[in-house]
Amino acid sequence: MSIMASRIDRALRTTSELLVAQCRVLATSSSLPATGHSRLVVLVDGLLEALDKPSNARNQSWSALLAKREVTATARQELATELRTTTQPEVLQRLAASRTATLESALAGTVPMSVHTDDGISHLNDLLRAVLVELVVLADMHGPGLVQPAALRACVRALSQALGERFAGQTIEVRIPPASAVQVGAFGEGPTHTRGTPPNVVETDEITWLRLATGLTSLPAALNRARANASGSHHQALQRMLPVVDLSRLA
């Protein structure tokens, strides 16, 4: 196995473990409402279906996959609502646990590197990361104790990566210590940072970045609540880049 292939395989295994761990916490939580368990079942079923559809076609980018999943989020929510209205809560929780166990077994075996989904051809690791983001958002909505720290950190890095892919440049530095830092452009405005301390910086914590990047809060709100700090005359341009993927409809 080449060094690159080894890294890809290691990343896939790591994401798989984080996803299964977050699923397990949600599936076994008595504080997660039936709507949450139905959402979990729909997300896991989508992954299981994708694992049965390997692809050799060219993968779309990570940021493109997120954009497409934002469009189809309503359809998944409708499936979850239908499941919730036709299934008793205790049955839903057992179903969520059963689906999680099935997914864990499937991911522990031989899996395809790329899969075909309703959102297009994607590297499996990117699909797992996209679902993990939705699961961590679901966990955050129903209690901070449900959010797995390692899963949150992986989502922070993934969402920062997508932001950097979409808005390449060196005008604003977005810092989420200790997880991530990314530089982005500002729509052709402002200076290009090359070295030293950037003139335009936005810094926040991991859970606030998750909420900013998924549309659950806004940059002005985070700044007003002292959940973020900003400097430089062009930092406001970041608000025009957010959210990275709008999951506010899940709230």
C-alpha positions in Angstrom: 0.0 0.0 0.0 1.4 3.4 -0.9 1.9 6.2 1.7 -1.1 8.1 0.2 -3.3 5.1 0.2 -2.3 4.3 3.8 -3.3 7.9 4.8 -6.6 7.7 3.1 -7.4 4.3 4.7 -6.4 5.6 8.1 -8.6 8.7 7.7 -11.5 6.6 6.7 -11.1 4.3 9.7 -10.8 7.3 12.0 -13.9 8.9 10.6 -15.8 5.6 10.8 -14.9 5.2 14.5 -16.0 8.7 15.3 -19.3 8.4 13.5 -20.2 5.0 15.1 -19.3 6.4 18.5 -21.5 9.5 18.0 -24.3 7.3 16.7 -24.1 5.0 19.7 -24.4 7.9 22.2 -27.4 9.2 20.4 -29.1 5.8 19.9 -28.8 5.0 23.6 -29.7 8.4 25.0 -33.0 8.7 26.8 -32.8 12.5 26.5 -32.9 12.3 22.7 -36.5 12.7 21.6 -38.2 10.4 19.1 -37.6 12.9 16.4 -33.9 12.6 17.0 -33.9 8.8 16.9 -35.9 8.9 13.6 -33.4 11.3 12.2 -30.5 9.0 13.2 -32.2 6.0 11.5 -32.7 8.0 8.3 -29.0 9.1 8.2 -27.7 5.6 9.0 -30.0 4.0 6.4 -28.6 6.4 3.8 -25.0 5.4 4.6 -25.9 1.7 4.5 -27.5 2.2 1.1 -24.4 4.0 -0.2 -22.1 1.3 1.0 -23.9 -1.0 -1.4 -23.2 1.3 -4.4 -19.5 1.5 -5.0 -18.3 3.8 -7.8 -15.2 4.2 -9.9 -16.3 7.6 -11.3 -14.6 10.9 -10.3 -15.5 12.1 -6.9 -17.0 15.6 -6.3 -15.2 17.9 -4.0 -15.9 18.0 -0.3 -17.5 21.5 -0.4 -19.7 20.4 -3.4 -21.0 17.4 -1.4 -21.9 19.7 1.5 -23.8 22.1 -0.9 -25.8 19.2 -2.4 -26.6 17.7 1.0 -27.9 21.1 2.1 -30.4 21.0 -0.8 -31.5 17.5 0.1 -31.7 18.0 3.8 -35.4 18.7 3.6 -36.1 15.4 2.0 -34.3 13.5 4.7 -36.2 15.5 7.3 -39.5 14.5 5.7 -38.5 10.9 5.8 -37.6 11.2 9.5 -40.9 12.9 10.2 -42.8 10.1 8.4 -40.9 7.5 10.4 -41.6 9.3 13.6 -45.4 9.5 13.0 -45.7 5.8 12.2 -43.4 4.3 14.8 -43.6 4.2 18.6 -40.8 6.0 20.5 -39.5 2.9 22.2 -39.4 1.1 18.9 -37.6 4.0 17.3 -34.9 3.9 19.9 -34.4 0.1 19.4 -34.3 0.7 15.7 -31.7 3.4 16.1 -29.5 1.0 18.2 -30.0 -1.8 15.7 -29.1 0.3 12.7 -26.0 1.6 14.5 -24.8 -1.9 15.2 -25.4 -2.8 11.5 -23.4 0.2 10.4 -20.5 -0.5 12.8 -20.3 -4.1 11.4 -20.4 -2.8 7.8 -17.7 -0.2 8.3 -15.5 -2.7 10.1 -15.3 -4.8 6.9 -14.1 -4.1 3.4 -15.7 -0.9 2.2 -15.5 1.0 -1.2 -13.4 4.1 -1.4 -16.0 5.9 -3.4 -19.8 5.6 -3.5 -22.8 6.7 -5.5 -25.5 8.6 -3.5 -28.5 10.7 -4.2 -26.1 13.7 -3.8 -23.7 12.4 -6.4 -20.4 10.5 -6.5 -18.4 11.0 -3.3 -15.4 9.6 -1.5 -16.7 7.5 1.3 -14.8 9.5 3.9 -16.4 12.7 2.7 -19.8 11.2 2.9 -19.1 9.9 6.4 -17.9 13.4 7.4 -21.0 15.0 6.0 -23.2 12.7 8.0 -21.1 13.2 11.1 -21.6 16.9 10.9 -25.4 16.4 10.8 -25.2 14.0 13.8 -23.1 16.4 15.9 -25.5 19.2 15.1 -28.4 16.8 16.2 -26.5 16.1 19.4 -25.8 19.8 20.1 -29.5 20.6 19.7 -30.5 18.2 22.5 -27.8 18.7 25.0 -24.1 19.4 25.2 -23.5 16.0 26.9 -24.5 14.2 23.7 -21.7 15.8 21.6 -18.6 13.7 21.5 -15.5 15.9 21.7 -13.5 14.0 19.1 -16.4 14.1 16.7 -16.9 17.8 17.2 -13.2 18.5 16.5 -13.4 16.4 13.3 -16.4 18.5 12.2 -14.7 21.7 13.0 -11.8 20.8 10.8 -14.0 19.5 8.0 -16.1 22.6 8.0 -13.0 24.9 8.0 -11.7 22.9 5.1 -14.9 23.4 3.1 -14.8 27.2 3.8 -11.2 27.4 2.6 -12.1 25.5 -0.6 -14.9 27.9 -1.4 -13.3 31.2 -0.6 -9.6 30.8 -1.4 -7.5 33.7 -0.3 -5.4 35.3 2.5 -7.4 38.2 3.8 -9.1 36.8 6.8 -7.8 34.1 9.2 -10.5 32.1 10.9 -9.1 30.5 14.1 -10.8 27.7 16.1 -8.1 26.7 18.6 -6.9 24.1 19.1 -8.7 22.4 16.2 -8.2 24.5 13.1 -7.2 27.7 11.4 -7.9 28.6 7.8 -7.3 31.7 5.7 -10.0 32.9 3.2 -10.4 35.7 0.8 -12.8 38.6 1.2 -14.5 38.9 -2.2 -11.5 40.9 -3.6 -11.5 43.3 -0.8 -8.8 43.9 1.8 -5.1 43.1 2.0 -3.5 39.7 1.2 -1.8 38.4 4.3 1.6 36.8 3.7 3.4 36.7 7.0 3.2 37.8 10.6 0.0 38.5 12.4 -3.0 38.7 10.0 -4.8 42.1 10.1 -8.2 40.5 9.9 -8.9 37.7 12.3 -12.0 35.9 13.6 -11.5 33.6 16.5 -14.0 31.4 18.3 -14.4 28.1 20.1 -15.3 24.7 18.6 -19.0 24.5 19.4 -19.6 28.1 18.3 -17.8 27.4 15.0 -20.0 24.4 14.5 -23.1 26.6 15.0 -21.7 29.4 12.8 -20.8 27.0 10.0 -24.2 25.2 10.0 -26.4 28.3 10.3 -27.5 27.8 13.9 -26.1 31.2 14.9 -24.7 34.3 13.1 -21.4 36.0 13.4 -22.9 39.2 14.8 -24.8 37.2 17.4 -21.6 35.3 18.4 -19.7 38.5 18.7 -22.4 40.2 20.7 -22.5 37.2 23.1 -18.7 37.2 23.4 -18.6 33.7 21.8 -16.2 35.1 19.2 -13.6 37.8 18.8 -12.7 39.7 15.7 -10.2 42.3 14.5 -9.6 44.2 11.3 -11.9 46.2 9.1 -12.7 43.3 6.7 -13.6 40.6 9.2 -17.3 41.2 8.5 -16.9 39.6 5.1 -16.9 36.2 6.8 -20.6 36.6 7.5 -21.2 36.6 3.8 -19.4 33.2 3.5 -21.5 31.5 6.2 -23.1 29.1 6.8 -20.9 26.5 5.1 -23.9 24.2 5.1 -27.2 25.4 6.4 -28.7 22.9 8.8 -30.9 25.4 10.7 -34.0 23.7 9.4 -33.2 20.8 11.6 -33.8 22.9 14.7 
